[in-house]
Amino acid sequence: MNLLYKSTRNAEKTVTASEAILKGLAEDGGLFVPVEIPKLDVTMDDLKDMSYQETAYAVMKQFFTDFTEEELKHCINSAYDEKFDTEVIAPLVKVGNTYHLELFHGATIAFKDMALSILPHLLTTSAKKNHVTKEIVILTATSGDTGKAALAGFADVPGTKIIVFYPKDGVSKVQELQMVTQKGKNTSVVAIHGNFDNAQSGVKALFEDKELEQELSQSGYQFSSANSINIGRLVPQVVYYVYAYAKLLENEEIVNGEKIKVTVPTGNFGNILAAYYAKQMGVPIAKLICASNENKVLYDFFQTGKYDKNREFVLTSSPSMDILISSNLERLIYTIAGQDAQKNAELMKKLNTEGVYEITAEMKEKLADFVGGYATEEETRETIRDTYRSTGYVMDTHTAVAAHVCKAYQTNSKDTLKALVASTASPYKFARSVMTSIDASYDAMDEFALIDELEKVSGVEIPKAIEEIRNADILHTKECEVDKMKETVKTILGVEV
């Protein structure tokens, strides 16, 4: 069966998986979704003995049906190789009475590596399949992690250029250094004077700019995206949850068919949507717990059915979740609207024009799988400190948000199902916030002294990704105003401004 994709805002036109990956965003501004979520065609008993790479193939072949077995396995094996610092790619670690799926063992020590290691291979394969002759320009907005992971994935990949926009004062010091020291003749990094939502809205506007599309085409370029709006980013994330369940089974932590709950620290909604897709594929997940920081727009949405971005934007210690417009939520809205593209388009238009929309009571009933929760800055710090004192395990700020929300849900609901937490970044990426949570006196140290201290405290070796930026040269210094993103892109590409 050939699985096709359509836009969340137009039910008429379908495209293949490779076409959806190439485009990134649909022409009408919608996101590509599969016409239906496929089922796993292997049993959990089969999956429990599989490697991460084999599991990835079992999941992705169901979604990317126009790729040959050889093409898809080449993409998977090229992505999940020695650039990860653990052979198993995504270790499962028991912390207290929860299981942490560590998704941060890739080249840039954040979970984005898991999908962004494979996207360049999926994209270049898709280009060949569709006889694309233009150079592909990857245009991406980042709240901290996607940017570096995308830059690392696409650096010097033939036939591509990559431009990353990030909020100047909205990422951690390590995140910024990782981006601005990135090598590669085809890489560009730009700090915008605004927040992540400004960057993301600006990038989406560039994708929808038909005049710009024509100008770029005449100069031999076409846009694609490395954000989780690209289905080639989203599908590889489904693998996490299939793999984690299978490993719990292999480790005899659960019996086959036993339901678990999954908690995901959530900003742009891609990672938790992937868990939802895994559930649709047949993974026995009872509850999907959506963990937010103080930018709790998703928590409020799950409580009330009203999505309202008209609120103060809070800069927190978990900056990858400092987001008020969760792009991937649109895919869920489309699903609970009964795949009604017109209804979804109306709601997204309201979000764009008024900053708020409300779903119907019938749609809200279809969100029963989801639970929202949030952690304050103080609760995040307490979770890092208390977990370290009781178990010796050191977690980053985003994972701490999820761990707090998971524990609060267990306490309040009396839910005794086994709990999986998506551990999304290495504590080294947010060393200051992590170390000062453990002991406030660490705040007097500079960034790299803190990193050395974190190695002693955690007993975990400093990752290569951190050592690389310690003395690296700053290669990217561009900055721009939010309303100058278009001119900046044209200048970088040498297209007349």
Order of alpha helices (4+ residues) and beta strands (2+ residues): beta-beta-alpha-beta-alpha-alpha-alpha-beta-beta-alpha-alpha-beta-alpha-beta-alpha-beta-alpha-alpha-beta-alpha-beta-alpha-beta-alpha-beta-alpha-alpha-beta-alpha-beta-alpha-alpha-beta-alpha-alpha-alpha-beta-alpha
